[in-house]
Amino acid sequence: MEIVKTILTVIFILISLALTVIILMQEGKSAGLGAIAGAADTYWGKNKGRSMEGMLVRITKVLVTLFILLAAVLNMGIF
């Protein structure tokens, strides 16, 4: 069982590093003064879900879910 705990810990560390990198790659969510005038409603703003930014957001959600699940499993002390 110690081998399983070691493997899960390594996966946990890798997910932590990946989360750090992906979060730092994302753009800031503040639209600035352009949002007041409606400048944020451009073609690229509406189709953000299909862009690289949208993909980074989806990957972040998956990695955060895995991070929380692994943290809970490792904290339970089953292994």
N, CA, C and O atoms as a Tinker XYZ file with bonds, in Angstrom:
   316  protein
     1  N      0.809000   -1.202000    0.000000    73     2
     2  CA     0.000000    0.000000    0.000000    64     1     3
     3  C      0.853000    1.267000    0.000000    63     2     4     5
     4  O      0.393000    2.329000   -0.421000    81     3
     5  N      2.061000    1.158000    0.460000    73     3     6
     6  CA     2.946000    2.318000    0.481000    64     5     7
     7  C      3.297000    2.759000   -0.941000    63     6     8     9
     8  O      3.514000    3.943000   -1.200000    81     7
     9  N      3.350000    1.790000   -1.858000    73     7    10
    10  CA     3.650000    2.121000   -3.253000    64     9    11
    11  C      2.516000    2.938000   -3.863000    63    10    12    13
    12  O      2.767000    3.885000   -4.608000    81    11
    13  N      1.273000    2.580000   -3.552000    73    11    14
    14  CA     0.116000    3.321000   -4.070000    64    13    15
    15  C      0.120000    4.743000   -3.536000    63    14    16    17
    16  O     -0.167000    5.689000   -4.271000    81    15
    17  N      0.448000    4.895000   -2.250000    73    15    18
    18  CA     0.496000    6.238000   -1.656000    64    17    19
    19  C      1.588000    7.078000   -2.307000    63    18    20    21
    20  O      1.397000    8.271000   -2.544000    81    19
    21  N      2.725000    6.464000   -2.594000    73    19    22
    22  CA     3.820000    7.186000   -3.250000    64    21    23
    23  C      3.423000    7.613000   -4.663000    63    22    24    25
    24  O      3.697000    8.741000   -5.074000    81    23
    25  N      2.781000    6.715000   -5.401000    73    23    26
    26  CA     2.341000    7.043000   -6.751000    64    25    27
    27  C      1.315000    8.168000   -6.728000    63    26    28    29
    28  O      1.398000    9.093000   -7.537000    81    27
    29  N      0.345000    8.105000   -5.811000    73    27    30
    30  CA    -0.668000    9.157000   -5.701000    64    29    31
    31  C     -0.041000   10.496000   -5.299000    63    30    32    33
    32  O     -0.471000   11.553000   -5.761000    81    31
    33  N      0.966000   10.443000   -4.445000    73    31    34
    34  CA     1.645000   11.670000   -4.032000    64    33    35
    35  C      2.390000   12.306000   -5.201000    63    34    36    37
    36  O      2.377000   13.527000   -5.357000    81    35
    37  N      3.035000   11.487000   -6.018000    73    35    38
    38  CA     3.743000   12.007000   -7.196000    64    37    39
    39  C      2.744000   12.624000   -8.174000    63    38    40    41
    40  O      2.990000   13.700000   -8.719000    81    39
    41  N      1.611000   11.940000   -8.396000    73    39    42
    42  CA     0.572000   12.481000   -9.279000    64    41    43
    43  C      0.035000   13.798000   -8.724000    63    42    44    45
    44  O     -0.218000   14.738000   -9.478000    81    43
    45  N     -0.137000   13.864000   -7.408000    73    43    46
    46  CA    -0.614000   15.079000   -6.744000    64    45    47
    47  C      0.356000   16.243000   -6.971000    63    46    48    49
    48  O     -0.073000   17.366000   -7.237000    81    47
    49  N      1.632000   15.981000   -6.869000    73    47    50
    50  CA     2.644000   17.023000   -7.081000    64    49    51
    51  C      2.644000   17.475000   -8.535000    63    50    52    53
    52  O      2.744000   18.670000   -8.814000    81    51
    53  N      2.532000   16.521000   -9.471000    73    51    54
    54  CA     2.494000   16.880000  -10.886000    64    53    55
    55  C      1.268000   17.732000  -11.226000    63    54    56    57
    56  O      1.363000   18.688000  -11.996000    81    55
    57  N      0.120000   17.379000  -10.647000    73    55    58
    58  CA    -1.093000   18.165000  -10.861000    64    57    59
    59  C     -0.918000   19.565000  -10.277000    63    58    60    61
    60  O     -1.363000   20.545000  -10.874000    81    59
    61  N     -0.279000   19.666000   -9.124000    73    59    62
    62  CA    -0.037000   20.978000   -8.507000    64    61    63
    63  C      0.827000   21.858000   -9.409000    63    62    64    65
    64  O      0.541000   23.041000   -9.591000    81    63
    65  N      1.876000   21.278000   -9.965000    73    63    66
    66  CA     2.750000   22.040000  -10.860000    64    65    67
    67  C      2.018000   22.438000  -12.138000    63    66    68    69
    68  O      2.161000   23.568000  -12.606000    81    67
    69  N      1.234000   21.522000  -12.707000    73    67    70
    70  CA     0.478000   21.823000  -13.921000    64    69    71
    71  C     -0.539000   22.925000  -13.663000    63    70    72    73
    72  O     -0.721000   23.809000  -14.500000    81    71
    73  N     -1.204000   22.879000  -12.510000    73    71    74
    74  CA    -2.172000   23.924000  -12.160000    64    73    75
    75  C     -1.492000   25.288000  -12.061000    63    74    76    77
    76  O     -2.021000   26.292000  -12.538000    81    75
    77  N     -0.342000   25.312000  -11.451000    73    75    78
    78  CA     0.392000   26.571000  -11.305000    64    77    79
    79  C      0.728000   27.166000  -12.670000    63    78    80    81
    80  O      0.536000   28.360000  -12.900000    81    79
    81  N      1.228000   26.328000  -13.565000    73    79    82
    82  CA     1.616000   26.806000  -14.891000    64    81    83
    83  C      0.396000   27.271000  -15.684000    63    82    84    85
    84  O      0.427000   28.337000  -16.299000    81    83
    85  N     -0.676000   26.480000  -15.673000    73    83    86
    86  CA    -1.860000   26.817000  -16.464000    64    85    87
    87  C     -2.541000   28.083000  -15.944000    63    86    88    89
    88  O     -3.010000   28.904000  -16.732000    81    87
    89  N     -2.595000   28.240000  -14.642000    73    87    90
    90  CA    -3.207000   29.448000  -14.078000    64    89    91
    91  C     -2.385000   30.686000  -14.436000    63    90    92    93
    92  O     -2.945000   31.747000  -14.714000    81    91
    93  N     -1.075000   30.550000  -14.430000    73    91    94
    94  CA    -0.237000   31.698000  -14.797000    64    93    95
    95  C     -0.317000   32.026000  -16.282000    63    94    96    97
    96  O     -0.045000   33.161000  -16.672000    81    95
    97  N     -0.686000   31.052000  -17.123000    73    95    98
    98  CA    -0.811000   31.290000  -18.564000    64    97    99
    99  C     -2.096000   32.025000  -18.923000    63    98   100   101
   100  O     -2.185000   32.617000  -19.998000    81    99
   101  N     -3.092000   31.997000  -18.041000    73    99   102
   102  CA    -4.386000   32.593000  -18.352000    64   101   103
   103  C     -4.328000   34.116000  -18.267000    63   102   104   105
   104  O     -3.530000   34.694000  -17.530000    81   103
   105  N     -5.210000   34.745000  -19.054000    73   103   106
   106  CA    -5.308000   36.203000  -19.032000    64   105   107
   107  C     -6.097000   36.639000  -17.807000    63   106   108   109
   108  O     -6.851000   35.856000  -17.228000    81   107
   109  N     -5.919000   37.882000  -17.425000    73   107   110
   110  CA    -6.686000   38.435000  -16.322000    64   109   111
   111  C     -8.148000   38.579000  -16.706000    63   110   112   113
   112  O     -8.464000   38.777000  -17.879000    81   111
   113  N     -9.033000   38.482000  -15.742000    73   111   114
   114  CA   -10.465000   38.577000  -16.011000    64   113   115
   115  C    -10.982000   40.008000  -15.982000    63   114   116   117
   116  O    -12.138000   40.245000  -16.331000    81   115
   117  N    -10.166000   40.956000  -15.581000    73   115   118
   118  CA   -10.636000   42.340000  -15.527000    64   117   119
   119  C    -10.641000   42.921000  -16.938000    63   118   120   121
   120  O     -9.628000   42.893000  -17.637000    81   119
   121  N    -11.780000   43.440000  -17.343000    73   119   122
   122  CA   -11.922000   43.979000  -18.697000    64   121   123
   123  C    -11.489000   45.443000  -18.766000    63   122   124   125
   124  O    -11.320000   45.987000  -19.858000    81   123
   125  N    -11.315000   46.066000  -17.644000    73   123   126
   126  CA   -10.899000   47.461000  -17.630000    64   125   127
   127  C    -12.024000   48.395000  -18.030000    63   126   128   129
   128  O    -13.201000   48.059000  -17.895000    81   127
   129  N    -11.656000   49.568000  -18.522000    73   127   130
   130  CA   -12.648000   50.561000  -18.907000    64   129   131
   131  C    -13.351000   50.211000  -20.215000    63   130   132   133
   132  O    -14.389000   50.795000  -20.527000    81   131
   133  N    -12.813000   49.282000  -20.975000    73   131   134
   134  CA   -13.439000   48.893000  -22.233000    64   133   135
   135  C    -14.787000   48.227000  -22.025000    63   134   136   137
   136  O    -15.637000   48.284000  -22.914000    81   135
   137  N    -15.007000   47.605000  -20.892000    73   135   138
   138  CA   -16.277000   46.928000  -20.620000    64   137   139
   139  C    -17.415000   47.925000  -20.419000    63   138   140   141
   140  O    -18.577000   47.597000  -20.660000    81   139
   141  N    -17.091000   49.124000  -19.985000    73   139   142
   142  CA   -18.128000   50.130000  -19.755000    64   141   143
   143  C    -18.760000   50.541000  -21.084000    63   142   144   145
   144  O    -19.977000   50.707000  -21.175000    81   143
   145  N    -17.937000   50.702000  -22.100000    73   143   146
   146  CA   -18.435000   51.143000  -23.401000    64   145   147
   147  C    -18.917000   49.989000  -24.268000    63   146   148   149
   148  O    -19.404000   50.213000  -25.376000    81   147
   149  N    -18.791000   48.768000  -23.785000    73   147   150
   150  CA   -19.240000   47.619000  -24.563000    64   149   151
   151  C    -18.201000   47.104000  -25.529000    63   150   152   153
   152  O    -18.534000   46.345000  -26.439000    81   151
   153  N    -16.966000   47.489000  -25.360000    73   151   154
   154  CA   -15.908000   47.047000  -26.274000    64   153   155
   155  C    -15.573000   45.572000  -26.082000    63   154   156   157
   156  O    -14.929000   44.978000  -26.947000    81   155
   157  N    -15.984000   44.975000  -24.988000    73   155   158
   158  CA   -15.676000   43.572000  -24.729000    64   157   159
   159  C    -16.560000   42.638000  -25.542000    63   158   160   161
   160  O    -16.265000   41.446000  -25.626000    81   159
   161  N    -17.628000   43.136000  -26.139000    73   159   162
   162  CA   -18.541000   42.299000  -26.909000    64   161   163
   163  C    -18.112000   42.221000  -28.371000    63   162   164   165
   164  O    -18.886000   42.543000  -29.273000    81   163
   165  N    -16.905000   41.803000  -28.591000    73   163   166
   166  CA   -16.420000   41.604000  -29.948000    64   165   167
   167  C    -16.573000   40.147000  -30.324000    63   166   168   169
   168  O    -17.012000   39.331000  -29.514000    81   167
   169  N    -16.214000   39.823000  -31.542000    73   167   170
   170  CA   -16.299000   38.439000  -32.003000    64   169   171
   171  C    -15.454000   37.528000  -31.131000    63   170   172   173
   172  O    -15.894000   36.441000  -30.755000    81   171
   173  N    -14.251000   37.963000  -30.811000    73   171   174
   174  CA   -13.355000   37.121000  -30.019000    64   173   175
   175  C    -13.842000   37.002000  -28.578000    63   174   176   177
   176  O    -13.608000   35.978000  -27.935000    81   175
   177  N    -14.502000   38.011000  -28.069000    73   175   178
   178  CA   -15.027000   37.949000  -26.708000    64   177   179
   179  C    -16.177000   36.974000  -26.579000    63   178   180   181
   180  O    -16.310000   36.290000  -25.564000    81   179
   181  N    -17.021000   36.908000  -27.624000    73   179   182
   182  CA   -18.170000   35.999000  -27.584000    64   181   183
   183  C    -17.770000   34.555000  -27.814000    63   182   184   185
   184  O    -18.432000   33.649000  -27.307000    81   183
   185  N    -16.706000   34.316000  -28.565000    73   183   186
   186  CA   -16.276000   32.959000  -28.892000    64   185   187
   187  C    -15.074000   32.531000  -28.068000    63   186   188   189
   188  O    -14.250000   31.738000  -28.524000    81   187
   189  N    -14.979000   33.045000  -26.879000    73   187   190
   190  CA   -13.828000   32.751000  -26.033000    64   189   191
   191  C    -13.779000   31.279000  -25.616000    63   190   192   193
   192  O    -12.703000   30.744000  -25.352000    81   191
   193  N    -14.944000   30.624000  -25.556000    73   191   194
   194  CA   -14.980000   29.226000  -25.153000    64   193   195
   195  C    -14.284000   28.300000  -26.127000    63   194   196   197
   196  O    -13.847000   27.215000  -25.743000    81   195
   197  N    -14.172000   28.711000  -27.385000    73   195   198
   198  CA   -13.523000   27.884000  -28.403000    64   197   199
   199  C    -12.068000   28.275000  -28.619000    63   198   200   201
   200  O    -11.389000   27.671000  -29.449000    81   199
   201  N    -11.587000   29.248000  -27.905000    73   199   202
   202  CA   -10.223000   29.724000  -28.090000    64   201   203
   203  C     -9.275000   29.002000  -27.130000    63   202   204   205
   204  O     -9.671000   28.115000  -26.373000    81   203
   205  N     -8.031000   29.410000  -27.193000    73   203   206
   206  CA    -7.020000   28.846000  -26.294000    64   205   207
   207  C     -7.362000   29.166000  -24.839000    63   206   208   209
   208  O     -7.137000   28.347000  -23.947000    81   207
   209  N     -7.905000   30.360000  -24.607000    73   207   210
   210  CA    -8.287000   30.754000  -23.250000    64   209   211
   211  C     -9.388000   29.850000  -22.709000    63   210   212   213
   212  O     -9.359000   29.454000  -21.544000    81   211
   213  N    -10.353000   29.527000  -23.554000    73   211   214
   214  CA   -11.427000   28.625000  -23.142000    64   213   215
   215  C    -10.915000   27.238000  -22.816000    63   214   216   217
   216  O    -11.381000   26.598000  -21.874000    81   215
   217  N     -9.947000   26.773000  -23.608000    73   215   218
   218  CA    -9.364000   25.460000  -23.344000    64   217   219
   219  C     -8.599000   25.465000  -22.019000    63   218   220   221
   220  O     -8.664000   24.498000  -21.260000    81   219
   221  N     -7.880000   26.542000  -21.746000    73   219   222
   222  CA    -7.149000   26.634000  -20.479000    64   221   223
   223  C     -8.100000   26.631000  -19.288000    63   222   224   225
   224  O     -7.793000   26.045000  -18.250000    81   223
   225  N     -9.252000   27.280000  -19.430000    73   223   226
   226  CA   -10.240000   27.304000  -18.349000    64   225   227
   227  C    -10.787000   25.906000  -18.100000    63   226   228   229
   228  O    -10.937000   25.490000  -16.951000    81   227
   229  N    -11.089000   25.171000  -19.190000    73   227   230
   230  CA   -11.605000   23.801000  -19.029000    64   229   231
   231  C    -10.565000   22.885000  -18.384000    63   230   232   233
   232  O    -10.897000   22.091000  -17.504000    81   231
   233  N     -9.306000   22.994000  -18.820000    73   231   234
   234  CA    -8.234000   22.168000  -18.243000    64   233   235
   235  C     -8.059000   22.510000  -16.769000    63   234   236   237
   236  O     -7.838000   21.622000  -15.946000    81   235
   237  N     -8.156000   23.793000  -16.435000    73   235   238
   238  CA    -8.029000   24.207000  -15.038000    64   237   239
   239  C     -9.118000   23.584000  -14.178000    63   238   240   241
   240  O     -8.841000   23.124000  -13.070000    81   239
   241  N    -10.356000   23.564000  -14.673000    73   239   242
   242  CA   -11.456000   22.972000  -13.912000    64   241   243
   243  C    -11.234000   21.487000  -13.661000    63   242   244   245
   244  O    -11.491000   20.993000  -12.563000    81   243
   245  N    -10.759000   20.779000  -14.675000    73   243   246
   246  CA   -10.503000   19.342000  -14.526000    64   245   247
   247  C     -9.374000   19.103000  -13.535000    63   246   248   249
   248  O     -9.482000   18.238000  -12.666000    81   247
   249  N     -8.288000   19.868000  -13.659000    73   247   250
   250  CA    -7.153000   19.680000  -12.756000    64   249   251
   251  C     -7.498000   20.049000  -11.317000    63   250   252   253
   252  O     -7.023000   19.400000  -10.385000    81   251
   253  N     -8.316000   21.078000  -11.121000    73   251   254
   254  CA    -8.718000   21.448000   -9.761000    64   253   255
   255  C     -9.563000   20.342000   -9.141000    63   254   256   257
   256  O     -9.418000   20.034000   -7.958000    81   255
   257  N    -10.452000   19.742000   -9.945000    73   255   258
   258  CA   -11.271000   18.636000   -9.441000    64   257   259
   259  C    -10.388000   17.461000   -9.035000    63   258   260   261
   260  O    -10.574000   16.885000   -7.963000    81   259
   261  N     -9.430000   17.102000   -9.885000    73   259   262
   262  CA    -8.504000   16.009000   -9.549000    64   261   263
   263  C     -7.658000   16.351000   -8.326000    63   262   264   265
   264  O     -7.396000   15.490000   -7.485000    81   263
   265  N     -7.235000   17.605000   -8.230000    73   263   266
   266  CA    -6.438000   18.048000   -7.090000    64   265   267
   267  C     -7.207000   17.866000   -5.783000    63   266   268   269
   268  O     -6.668000   17.355000   -4.802000    81   267
   269  N     -8.464000   18.288000   -5.780000    73   267   270
   270  CA    -9.279000   18.183000   -4.558000    64   269   271
   271  C     -9.545000   16.723000   -4.204000    63   270   272   273
   272  O     -9.470000   16.340000   -3.037000    81   271
   273  N     -9.855000   15.912000   -5.209000    73   271   274
   274  CA   -10.110000   14.496000   -4.951000    64   273   275
   275  C     -8.864000   13.794000   -4.420000    63   274   276   277
   276  O     -8.948000   13.031000   -3.458000    81   275
   277  N     -7.715000   14.042000   -5.035000    73   275   278
   278  CA    -6.481000   13.416000   -4.545000    64   277   279
   279  C     -6.102000   13.910000   -3.160000    63   278   280   281
   280  O     -5.610000   13.138000   -2.337000    81   279
   281  N     -6.328000   15.187000   -2.897000    73   279   282
   282  CA    -6.036000   15.710000   -1.563000    64   281   283
   283  C     -6.894000   15.018000   -0.511000    63   282   284   285
   284  O     -6.413000   14.690000    0.574000    81   283
   285  N     -8.168000   14.797000   -0.837000    73   283   286
   286  CA    -9.068000   14.118000    0.101000    64   285   287
   287  C     -8.649000   12.668000    0.298000    63   286   288   289
   288  O     -8.634000   12.177000    1.427000    81   287
   289  N     -8.310000   11.981000   -0.783000    73   287   290
   290  CA    -7.903000   10.569000   -0.683000    64   289   291
   291  C     -6.616000   10.438000    0.114000    63   290   292   293
   292  O     -6.503000    9.565000    0.975000    81   291
   293  N     -5.657000   11.292000   -0.162000    73   291   294
   294  CA    -4.373000   11.219000    0.558000    64   293   295
   295  C     -4.536000   11.601000    2.025000    63   294   296   297
   296  O     -3.785000   11.118000    2.872000    81   295
   297  N     -5.496000   12.452000    2.339000    73   295   298
   298  CA    -5.713000   12.881000    3.718000    64   297   299
   299  C     -6.453000   11.844000    4.548000    63   298   300   301
   300  O     -6.315000   11.816000    5.771000    81   299
   301  N     -7.237000   10.991000    3.896000    73   299   302
   302  CA    -8.001000    9.980000    4.625000    64   301   303
   303  C     -7.116000    8.953000    5.309000    63   302   304   305
   304  O     -7.517000    8.359000    6.310000    81   303
   305  N     -5.945000    8.743000    4.794000    73   303   306
   306  CA    -5.035000    7.782000    5.415000    64   305   307
   307  C     -5.376000    6.353000    5.106000    63   306   308   309
   308  O     -4.961000    5.454000    5.838000    81   307
   309  N     -6.128000    6.105000    4.030000    73   307   310
   310  CA    -6.480000    4.739000    3.658000    64   309   311
   311  C     -5.229000    3.974000    3.235000    63   310   312   313
   312  O     -5.096000    2.783000    3.516000    81   311
   313  N     -4.323000    4.659000    2.564000    73   311   314
   314  CA    -3.137000    3.975000    2.042000    64   313   315
   315  C     -2.004000    4.069000    3.006000    63   314   316
   316  O     -0.920000    3.550000    2.737000    81   315
